[in-house]
Amino acid sequence: MAELERAESPDALIWFLTITHPDIGEPIRIVSDVFDYVLGGETYTAMPFDGRPLTDNDQMPAAELVVSNVDRRVGFALERSTERAIIDLAVYSSADFDLSADPRTEIGTASRVYGFGRFELSDVEVTVTQIRGRVTLPDYTQEPWPYMRATQDRFPGLFV
């Protein structure tokens, strides 16, 4: 990772983000570039975003994520839902892709430089221009008890 982040490095780091949420349906796949990419048979839509590696200190690993708010459904789902979105982030080198193709495709099998998966997006702030949130591991010691709420969607028989 340090070698690829050097200013003299001929390769760029490309960030791939997957957001899954029960209120959205299909996962949202975006790439931090101005061109679409195909990775592992899935198409990632071009949308530059601000992602950072997780912290590496005595605290629980965390990072801040800022994505452009280009689809109102995503912002509404993340802001109003009782469920948290699940974040998967992977970083690849531009050397692993055919940069002359549109969309960009893998050359052979791309190897991940950095990444994390199954993290939660919490403390979500949605504005007209961006969605900002904190990426963390689930902290079950901070969950309210009981964890599951008796809502009409989960327990329709209670609300007859």
QUIMO-V116581 format. One record per pair of residues at least 24 apart in sequence whose C-alpha atoms are under 6 Angstrom apart, sorted by the first residue. I is the first residue (numbers start at 0). J is the second residue. If there is no record, write none. Layout:
I_J, I_J
This chain:
10_93, 10_94, 11_92, 11_93, 12_91, 12_92, 13_90, 13_91, 14_89, 14_90, 15_88, 15_89, 16_87, 16_88, 17_86, 17_87, 18_85, 18_86, 19_84, 19_85, 20_84, 22_76, 35_102, 36_102, 36_103, 36_104, 37_104, 61_134, 61_135, 62_133, 62_134, 63_132, 63_133, 63_134, 64_131, 64_132, 65_130, 65_131, 66_129, 66_130, 67_128, 67_129, 68_128, 68_129, 68_130, 74_125, 84_119, 84_120, 85_117, 85_118, 85_119, 86_117, 86_118, 86_119, 87_115, 87_116, 87_117, 88_114, 88_115, 89_113, 89_114, 90_114
